[in-house]
Amino acid sequence: MIITYLGGEFIKAQFGDTILAFNPVSKESKLKTAKFGADIVLSSLNHPDMNGVEQVSFGEKKPFAVNGPGEYEIKGVFIKGLQSESGYDGEKRINTIYTVNLEGMNICFLGALNNAELPKNSDEAIKEVDILFVPIGGDGVLDPEQAYKLAVSIGPKIIIPIHYGDIGGKDALKAFLKEAGENPKPEAKLTLKKKDLEGKDADVIVLEKE
């Protein structure tokens, strides 16, 4: 699996010929966006900063769009969406947390979550997480302290912070890494196989914005 961070909460995850896009930035957003073809797009929040399905429709690739709670199976990819809350952009909104199983690895994408407690029905879905994407920018989503505490409580092998800098607090990443007691060198992309997770325990990985 190859994971790329495109700014905001926009994540591209590719395994083989299959491409997933999480919270793509719309062309109507003020944030910088990117365009490519995806097979599946998962949108946590109905906001231009995170619902740009049109940006991941390219060439012959017309993605299956998942934009809310429920259970889905698309092209052998198993997805669960759990309803939660966000205060992004100054409004109370419905946020969807996604869990995805890819190549034997469990991904949890918290989206624009603002509640440091997970939904009551999440225990079964959010377990044995390998890769966790957590928003850290504050101002309607988790702040750095809340984000790290929640991330550790979930118990993932790898933690990847999102939602900072261009979309959240400028110093959010610095504060998050201070909470974690880590200072990893940013990586351009993350290439992972299941065996690469061995021995990892809430390791923080920072991805450079492409």
Number of C-alpha atoms within 10 A of each C-alpha: 16 14 19 20 23 19 23 24 27 24 23 21 18 18 15 8 7 14 21 20 26 25 27 29 30 22 18 12 14 12 16 13 18 16 16 14 21 27 20 23 27 28 28 31 23 16 17 17 24 23 25 27 28 17 18 25 19 13 9 9 14 16 20 16 15 21 19 20 18 13 13 14 10 10 10 10 14 14 22 20 24 22 18 23 21 23 19 21 13 9 9 12 19 19 26 28 27 28 23 22 16 17 14 10 17 21 22 26 25 24 28 31 30 26 18 16 11 19 13 9 10 14 10 8 16 21 15 15 21 22 24 24 21 25 29 29 28 23 16 20 25 26 24 27 19 19 24 26 13 17 22 17 11 19 18 25 20 21 23 19 26 28 25 21 15 13 18 22 18 12 12 22 21 14 18 22 19 14 15 17 10 13 13 12 10 11 13 14 16 15 13 14 13 13 8 9 16 9 8 12 14 21 18 23 19 21 21 15 15 10
